[in-house]
Amino acid sequence: MSRWFTDLFHRSVKSMKDRSGSGTLIFGLLFLIPFMTFSMFLIESKFLMSLKNAADDAVTAAALAALKSTNPIDIAYGEYMLDTDAARNTFYEYLRKNMKLDVGMNPIPGSFAAGPVYVDEFIVYNPGSYPTFCPRGTYIKNTAIHVVVRFKTRRPVLKGLFGEYVDITIHRDVDNYYNLQEE
């Protein structure tokens, strides 16, 4: 590989000295730089999307755990009431475990967050408070938890062009609707 590269380098130096092919070489470089930047942008966007999906899974799993914080038998037979404080405590506990955060919601080694994680909205919808719409427009028709989580993550490649950090916001409305009918 290095021999091929050095041969190419020596040919380009020779071409530049006698000015034959210098236009082709400059055109090639002008094409190569934007192409490489665009390629890195595509790779980075896919990487950041996978990070967002992992965080979305962590938030959804924590919200499902919070929904399960009530009596499972009540859940099986239809409408049930969630204790807001118990659901909030369960949600925070599992969110910290899933996203690798300390008690202050700051990242510990292995976390994909690059700073504190903020829970901007946490609303429990119990019978009597639905049917309604959540603050972000999702229709709520069962006992559910509405949550909005926001954090920053590091940009892996194109830091100079777009900044070092990327803001990620996750909005989830989670219910576990299923109904066990007595016959």
Secondary structure, 3 states (H helix, E strand, C coil): CHHHHHHHHHHHHHHHHCCCCHHHHHHHHHHHHHHHHHHHHHHHHHHHHHHHHHHHHHHHHHHHHHHCCCCHHHHHCCCCCCCHHHHHHHHHHHHHHHHCECCCCCECCCCCCCCCCEEEEEEEECCCCCCEECCCCCEECCCEEEEEEEEEEECCCCHHHHCCEEEEEEEEEEECCCCCCCC
